[in-house]
Amino acid sequence: MRISHVLLTLSLLLVPSIAASSAAVDDVPSDLADLAGVYISTGKNFDGSTYEGVVEIVRHNDTFQLVWLIDSEVVALGVGIRTGNVLSVAYFAELPGVVTYRIEAGDRLVGAWTVVGARGVVSSETLTKVPPETLKPPLRPSDPEMLPFYQRNPRRLVHPSPSIRAL
């Protein structure tokens, strides 16, 4: 009888905390269910300097392709997978790296990133979604020419949509 009492007590203590932790994952608004779009990126480099750029995210089935631009030039390409309120991305810039974004309300992704050879140092980046109606010409995520990753030709250059070069 004592064991059943302990199990009942544990279940009464654990159920609310499990429900609260799953509610935190579900706190992401449904309008963020599709992460595709254009984002303003602000981040911090390993030396403490800051940067600002544009990131375009395109959804392809269960994956996301990302292009980072600074001063209208492509500086990195990545592919990611979303699990709950986390988007995990492997990318290649000058060096291969990884970034993990926490999806937050208000169209924000808050990330931590690193690259090969960083000796365990992690830096930060925040993406803030740009409303599609503010982009000219209007962003058309279903347009296959919007982000021609090297699916057909691995040596092909990536050309982000014209609408994000204007940002």
C-alpha positions in Angstrom: 0.0 0.0 0.0 2.9 2.4 0.7 4.2 2.0 -2.9 0.9 2.9 -4.4 0.6 5.9 -2.1 4.1 7.1 -3.3 3.2 6.6 -6.9 0.0 8.5 -6.5 1.8 11.3 -4.8 4.5 11.4 -7.5 1.9 11.4 -10.3 0.1 14.3 -8.6 3.3 16.3 -8.4 4.6 15.5 -11.9 1.5 15.9 -14.0 1.2 19.6 -13.5 4.9 20.2 -14.3 4.7 18.0 -17.4 1.6 19.8 -18.6 3.3 23.2 -18.0 6.4 22.2 -20.0 4.3 21.0 -22.9 2.2 24.2 -22.7 5.4 26.2 -23.1 6.1 24.5 -26.4 2.6 25.2 -27.5 2.8 28.9 -26.6 4.2 29.6 -30.1 1.3 31.2 -32.0 -0.2 29.2 -34.9 0.8 32.0 -37.3 4.4 30.9 -36.7 3.6 27.4 -37.7 5.1 28.2 -41.1 8.5 29.9 -40.6 8.9 30.7 -44.3 9.6 34.4 -44.9 12.1 37.1 -44.7 13.8 38.1 -41.4 16.0 40.9 -40.2 19.0 39.3 -38.5 20.9 40.9 -35.7 23.8 39.1 -34.1 27.0 39.1 -32.2 30.3 37.7 -33.5 32.9 35.8 -31.5 35.0 39.0 -31.0 32.0 40.9 -29.6 31.3 43.0 -32.7 27.7 43.0 -33.9 26.2 42.5 -37.4 22.9 43.0 -39.1 21.6 41.3 -42.2 18.7 39.6 -43.8 17.7 35.9 -43.7 15.3 34.2 -46.1 13.7 31.0 -44.9 11.9 28.8 -47.5 10.0 25.7 -46.4 10.5 22.5 -48.5 8.2 19.7 -47.1 9.5 19.0 -43.6 12.8 21.0 -44.0 13.7 24.7 -44.2 16.4 26.2 -46.4 18.0 29.4 -45.2 20.0 32.1 -47.0 21.9 34.8 -45.0 22.7 38.1 -46.7 24.7 41.0 -45.5 24.8 44.1 -47.8 22.9 42.2 -50.4 25.6 39.5 -50.7 25.0 35.9 -49.8 27.2 35.0 -46.8 25.8 31.6 -45.7 23.5 28.8 -46.8 21.7 26.4 -44.5 19.2 23.6 -44.1 17.1 23.1 -41.0 14.6 20.9 -39.2 11.9 22.1 -36.9 11.1 20.1 -33.7 8.4 21.8 -31.5 9.5 25.4 -30.8 13.1 24.8 -32.0 14.6 25.2 -35.5 18.0 23.5 -35.8 20.1 24.5 -38.8 23.4 23.3 -40.3 24.9 25.9 -42.4 28.0 26.8 -44.5 29.6 30.2 -44.6 33.4 30.5 -44.7 33.3 27.5 -42.3 30.6 25.0 -41.6 28.5 25.7 -38.5 25.3 25.1 -36.6 22.6 27.4 -35.2 19.7 26.5 -33.0 16.8 29.0 -32.9 14.1 29.1 -30.2 10.8 30.1 -31.9 9.2 32.9 -29.9 5.9 34.8 -30.1 6.0 38.0 -32.0 7.7 36.5 -35.1 11.1 36.1 -33.5 13.7 33.4 -33.6 16.4 33.6 -30.9 19.4 31.6 -31.7 22.8 30.4 -30.6 25.5 29.6 -33.2 29.0 28.3 -33.6 31.3 27.2 -36.4 34.0 24.5 -36.8 37.2 25.7 -35.1 35.5 28.1 -32.7 37.0 26.1 -29.7 33.6 25.7 -28.0 32.7 29.4 -28.2 29.0 30.1 -28.9 27.5 33.4 -30.1 24.0 34.7 -30.6 21.6 35.8 -33.4 18.0 37.0 -33.4 15.7 36.9 -36.4 12.7 39.2 -36.6 10.2 38.4 -39.3 9.4 41.1 -41.9 5.7 41.4 -42.7 5.3 40.1 -46.3 3.2 43.1 -47.3 6.2 45.4 -46.7 8.3 43.6 -49.3 8.3 44.9 -52.8 7.6 43.1 -55.1 5.5 40.9 -52.9 7.2 37.8 -51.6 5.9 34.6 -53.2 7.2 31.6 -51.2 5.6 29.1 -53.6 7.6 30.5 -56.5 10.3 27.8 -57.2 12.7 30.5 -58.6 12.6 32.5 -55.3 15.5 30.5 -53.8 17.2 28.2 -56.3 19.4 26.2 -53.9 21.8 23.9 -55.6 19.3 21.1 -56.1 19.8 20.8 -59.8 23.5 21.9 -60.0 25.6 21.9 -56.8 27.9 24.6 -58.3 25.1 27.0 -59.1 25.1 30.3 -57.2 22.2 31.0 -54.9 20.1 34.0 -55.9 17.7 35.2 -53.1 14.4 36.7 -54.2 14.6 40.2 -55.5 12.4 41.5 -52.7 14.9 40.8 -50.0 17.8 42.5 -51.7 15.9 45.8 -51.3 16.0 45.5 -47.4 
